[in-house]
Amino acid sequence: MYPPDSFLLPLFPLNIVLYPNMFLPLHIFEPRYQALVRYCVEEEEPFGVVLIAEGQPEDKENIKPYNIGTVADIVQVDNLSEDRMNIWIAGSERFEILKHYQSPDEYLVGHVLPVDDEDADPLLFLEQSNALDSLLQRYLELKMRLNSEDPDRLDYQLAEDPGIASYQIATILDINLAEKQQLLEIKGLQERLDKEQTLLEREVKYLEQLLRTQRSPKVERFFWGGEVHLN
């Protein structure tokens, strides 16, 4: 017996993490995902984006998604040909997969449950937002310098809403997919913001060392006990 607020949702497993309030372009060419998009457009329904835990996007039977994903609303569809299309999607709310199965059109369908954020202390966020904003600006500035871009052209504003701000930071952070998924799965908003501050501090330290050594941003890196070691 499923909880009364659970619902059925077509699922699109990808090697990417989508966050609420964030946008993502997708190129659709597999027949099963064309069928998924057509169904969602015709029925004016969303679908769910989930990170792949095991398998590859092209797998049909041996693919396993993570249990936490994000509901995606289709905001634009550009049909390129009979078998290809580009779409833009916008993340809305998070969900947890209770059970999933394969539809007759071979895409996954999940019985899912909404996942809400636990509220953060607004006064604490006001204090923390300055530190987060400074770290984010420094992080983006360093990324631009390493890419030989002019940091004076940097124009980015962190949202005043703590929930949206947390997902902005999660989207911008260039970290591995497991860490991105971990940020999505954190239920407490304050816990997510604290984790993001730690990650930003780590990444800023790494990028500053990288800039000082004038090495390629693709240099391999290892982390141990919070220290950054460059090969």
C-alpha positions as CSV (number, residue, x, y, z in Angstrom):
1,M,0.0,0.0,0.0
2,Y,1.5,3.3,-1.1
3,P,1.2,6.6,0.9
4,P,-1.8,8.8,-0.2
5,D,0.5,11.6,-1.5
6,S,2.5,9.2,-3.7
7,F,2.1,9.3,-7.5
8,L,3.2,7.7,-10.8
9,L,6.0,9.5,-12.7
10,P,7.9,8.6,-15.9
11,L,11.6,8.5,-15.2
12,F,14.6,9.7,-17.3
13,P,17.8,8.2,-15.9
14,L,20.8,10.4,-16.8
15,N,24.5,10.9,-15.9
16,I,23.6,14.3,-14.5
17,V,21.9,15.7,-11.4
18,L,19.0,18.2,-11.8
19,Y,18.1,20.4,-8.9
20,P,14.8,22.2,-8.2
21,N,14.4,25.7,-9.8
22,M,17.3,24.9,-12.2
23,F,17.0,24.5,-16.0
24,L,18.5,21.8,-18.3
25,P,18.6,21.3,-22.1
26,L,18.3,17.8,-23.4
27,H,18.7,16.2,-26.8
28,I,16.2,13.4,-27.3
29,F,16.8,10.7,-29.9
30,E,16.1,7.3,-28.4
31,P,12.6,6.0,-29.3
32,R,11.6,5.3,-25.7
33,Y,12.5,8.8,-24.6
34,Q,10.7,10.3,-27.6
35,A,7.7,8.4,-26.4
36,L,8.2,9.6,-22.9
37,V,8.4,13.3,-24.0
38,R,5.4,12.9,-26.3
39,Y,3.3,11.4,-23.5
40,C,4.3,14.2,-21.1
41,V,3.6,16.9,-23.7
42,E,0.2,15.5,-24.7
43,E,-0.9,14.9,-21.1
44,E,0.7,18.1,-19.8
45,E,2.6,16.0,-17.2
46,P,6.1,16.2,-15.9
47,F,8.7,13.5,-15.7
48,G,11.5,12.7,-13.2
49,V,15.2,13.1,-13.7
50,V,17.3,10.6,-11.7
51,L,21.0,10.0,-11.6
52,I,22.1,6.6,-12.8
53,A,23.6,4.5,-10.0
54,E,24.4,1.4,-12.1
55,G,24.4,0.9,-15.8
56,Q,24.5,3.3,-18.8
57,P,21.8,5.6,-20.3
58,E,21.3,3.4,-23.3
59,D,20.7,0.3,-21.1
60,K,17.1,-0.9,-21.0
61,E,17.0,-3.7,-18.4
62,N,20.2,-3.4,-16.3
63,I,19.9,0.3,-15.4
64,K,19.5,1.3,-11.7
65,P,18.7,4.9,-10.7
66,Y,19.3,6.5,-7.4
67,N,16.2,6.7,-5.2
68,I,16.1,10.5,-5.0
69,G,15.5,12.6,-8.1
70,T,13.8,15.9,-9.3
71,V,10.5,16.4,-11.0
72,A,11.1,18.1,-14.4
73,D,8.6,20.3,-16.2
74,I,9.0,20.6,-20.0
75,V,9.1,24.3,-20.8
76,Q,10.2,24.1,-24.5
77,V,10.2,21.5,-27.3
78,D,12.0,21.9,-30.6
79,N,11.3,19.1,-33.1
80,L,14.4,18.7,-35.3
81,S,13.1,15.7,-37.3
82,E,10.9,12.7,-36.9
83,D,13.4,11.0,-34.6
84,R,15.2,13.9,-32.9
85,M,14.2,16.8,-30.7
86,N,15.7,19.3,-28.2
87,I,13.8,20.2,-25.0
88,W,14.3,22.5,-22.1
89,I,13.2,21.3,-18.7
90,A,12.9,23.1,-15.3
91,G,13.3,21.3,-12.0
92,S,10.5,21.7,-9.5
93,E,10.4,19.4,-6.5
94,R,12.4,16.4,-5.3
95,F,10.9,12.9,-5.0
96,E,11.8,9.5,-3.7
97,I,11.3,6.3,-5.7
98,L,9.3,3.7,-3.8
99,K,9.2,1.3,-6.7
100,H,9.9,1.4,-10.4
101,Y,9.0,-0.7,-13.4
102,Q,9.4,-0.6,-17.2
103,S,6.5,0.8,-19.3
104,P,5.3,-0.8,-22.6
105,D,7.3,1.9,-24.4
106,E,10.5,0.7,-22.5
107,Y,11.1,3.8,-20.3
108,L,10.9,3.5,-16.6
109,V,8.0,4.6,-14.5
110,G,8.3,5.2,-10.8
111,H,5.8,5.2,-7.9
112,V,7.3,8.2,-6.1
113,L,6.8,10.3,-3.0
114,P,7.4,14.0,-2.7
115,V,10.5,15.0,-0.6
116,D,10.3,18.4,1.1
117,D,13.1,20.5,2.5
118,E,13.3,21.0,6.2
119,D,13.3,24.8,6.8
120,A,16.5,26.7,7.6
121,D,16.7,29.4,10.3
122,P,16.2,32.7,8.3
123,L,18.4,34.7,10.7
124,L,21.2,32.1,10.5
125,F,21.0,32.2,6.7
126,L,21.3,36.0,6.7
127,E,24.6,35.6,8.5
128,Q,25.7,32.7,6.4
129,S,24.7,34.2,3.0
130,N,27.4,36.7,3.0
131,A,30.1,34.0,3.5
132,L,28.4,31.8,0.8
133,D,28.2,34.7,-1.6
134,S,31.8,35.7,-1.1
135,L,33.0,32.1,-1.5
136,L,30.9,31.6,-4.6
137,Q,32.1,34.8,-6.2
138,R,35.7,33.8,-5.5
139,Y,35.1,30.3,-6.9
140,L,33.7,31.7,-10.1
141,E,36.4,34.3,-10.4
142,L,39.1,31.6,-10.1
143,K,37.4,29.4,-12.7
144,M,37.3,32.3,-15.1
145,R,41.0,33.1,-14.5
146,L,42.0,29.5,-15.1
147,N,40.0,29.6,-18.4
148,S,41.7,32.8,-19.4
149,E,38.5,34.8,-19.1
150,D,38.1,38.3,-17.7
151,P,36.8,38.0,-14.1
152,D,35.6,41.6,-14.3
153,R,32.8,40.3,-16.5
154,L,31.5,38.1,-13.7
155,D,27.9,39.0,-12.9
156,Y,26.2,36.5,-10.7
157,Q,23.7,37.1,-7.8
158,L,22.9,34.5,-5.2
159,A,19.2,34.2,-4.6
160,E,17.7,35.7,-1.4
161,D,15.6,32.5,-0.9
162,P,17.8,30.0,1.0
163,G,16.3,27.0,-0.7
164,I,16.9,28.4,-4.2
165,A,20.3,29.6,-3.2
166,S,21.3,26.1,-2.0
167,Y,20.4,24.7,-5.4
168,Q,22.1,27.4,-7.3
169,I,25.3,26.6,-5.5
170,A,24.9,22.9,-6.0
171,T,24.4,23.4,-9.8
172,I,27.4,25.6,-10.1
173,L,29.8,23.5,-8.1
174,D,32.1,21.5,-10.5
175,I,32.3,18.4,-8.3
176,N,31.8,14.7,-8.9
177,L,28.3,13.2,-9.5
178,A,28.3,11.3,-6.2
179,E,28.8,14.6,-4.3
180,K,26.2,16.3,-6.4
181,Q,23.7,13.5,-5.6
182,Q,24.6,13.7,-2.0
183,L,23.6,17.4,-2.0
184,L,20.3,16.6,-3.6
185,E,19.5,13.9,-1.0
186,I,20.2,16.1,2.0
187,K,16.7,16.7,3.5
188,G,17.7,19.5,5.9
189,L,18.2,22.9,4.1
190,Q,20.6,24.2,6.7
191,E,22.6,20.9,6.5
192,R,22.9,21.4,2.7
193,L,24.0,25.0,3.0
194,D,26.7,24.0,5.6
195,K,27.9,21.2,3.3
196,E,28.1,23.6,0.4
197,Q,30.1,26.1,2.4
198,T,32.6,23.3,3.2
199,L,32.7,22.2,-0.5
200,L,33.2,25.8,-1.7
201,E,36.0,26.3,0.8
202,R,37.7,23.1,-0.4
203,E,37.3,24.0,-4.1
204,V,38.5,27.6,-3.6
205,K,41.6,26.3,-1.9
206,Y,42.3,23.9,-4.7
207,L,41.8,26.4,-7.4
208,E,44.0,29.0,-5.7
209,Q,46.8,26.4,-5.5
210,L,46.2,25.5,-9.1
211,L,46.4,29.2,-10.2
212,R,49.6,29.7,-8.2
213,T,51.3,26.7,-9.9
214,Q,49.9,27.8,-13.3
215,R,49.0,24.2,-14.1
216,S,46.2,22.9,-16.2
217,P,42.7,22.8,-14.6
218,K,42.5,19.1,-15.6
219,V,45.4,18.2,-13.3
220,E,44.6,15.1,-11.2
221,R,43.8,15.9,-7.6
222,F,43.5,13.8,-4.4
223,F,41.9,14.8,-1.1
224,W,42.9,13.5,2.3
225,G,41.9,14.9,5.6
226,G,40.7,18.1,3.9
227,E,44.2,18.8,2.4
228,V,44.7,19.2,-1.3
229,H,47.7,17.4,-2.9
230,L,48.6,18.2,-6.5
231,N,50.6,15.7,-8.6
